[in-house]
Amino acid sequence: MDIGQLFRLDNKTALITGASSGIGKHCAMLLSQAGAKVAIASRRIDQLQSVVDEIAQLGGQAKAFELDVTNKKSVTKCFDEIAQWSLPTIVVNNAGMSINRKLLDQTEEDWDRVIDTNLKGCWLVATEAARHLAATNTPGNIVNIASILGERVIGGVAPYVISKAGVVQLTKVMALELARHQIRVNALLPGYVITDLNREFLLSEAGQKILSRIPSRRFNNLEDLNGPLLLLASDASTAMTGATIAVDSGHLISGL
Ligand code: NAI
């Protein structure tokens, strides 16, 4: 057995949603380096072009597609366009957002935006992908980016916490129903990952307080996600479905 090939994604196409920044962009670059053709999708196609260019410079193949995960018509249209290019057998549901407000200050609009993006969006994209795969008897692999907040709670982001708990259950129910179509569905639960958006906060005094509650006393870097992402995206995880993998330097087990 060639262990070097275990995590390779040659001759596969992967779709990554919300790939214009942060974890999604990192994931697109990573899966491309592992040999996959990558379809990257987000609301603003102009913001994706630099990612396409970066991947091309490194010798990979990528194409940008416009996608609003909250809108069924947009999801259907995007999938039809991607499938014409190359049907993705790996789908990473990464698009997500949060609104930071106390429970009693959250508005109905806040609730709808967060739940629609994180939970409904994940469901729309995953089921559309599964329909395309099932219709062509093609085995596939869906990776949902949830969060440790799918399993533990903090204040100030109620719709986010609830949406991610929903993604965890969605992962399991999809794994159950799609196994007969040879489609695997697993979830990654990152703890705090340092990205451009949160770097300042995580390095602030408030961020350092959070750090003191993480057993390994470290926030995650984007690179910490590489191994777990490649495991779930590749055939190395052939026997895994319905699994939830925390990548959090022990944050979940701290109970704090
Ligand atoms: P980010 O804000 O850099 O990335 C989110 C991406 O989703 C962006 O590209 C954005 O354009 C896209 N997006 C938002 N709404 C969309 C929509 N309606 N349709 C299509 N695309 C849309 O944030 P980050 O940190 O990279 O987060 C990525 C995922 O990882 C999210 O699901 C987030 O909840 C999750 N996560 C992040 C953690 C962190 O500490 N950064 C920790 C745990 C989970």
Boltz pocket constraint, residues with backbone or C-beta under 6 A from the ligand:
constraints:
  - pocket:
      binder: B
      contacts: [[A, 17], [A, 18], [A, 19], [A, 20], [A, 21], [A, 22], [A, 23], [A, 24], [A, 41], [A, 42], [A, 43], [A, 67], [A, 68], [A, 69], [A, 70], [A, 93], [A, 94], [A, 95], [A, 96], [A, 97], [A, 117], [A, 121], [A, 145], [A, 146], [A, 147], [A, 148], [A, 189], [A, 190], [A, 191], [A, 192], [A, 193], [A, 194], [A, 195], [A, 197], [A, 198]]
      max_distance: 6.0
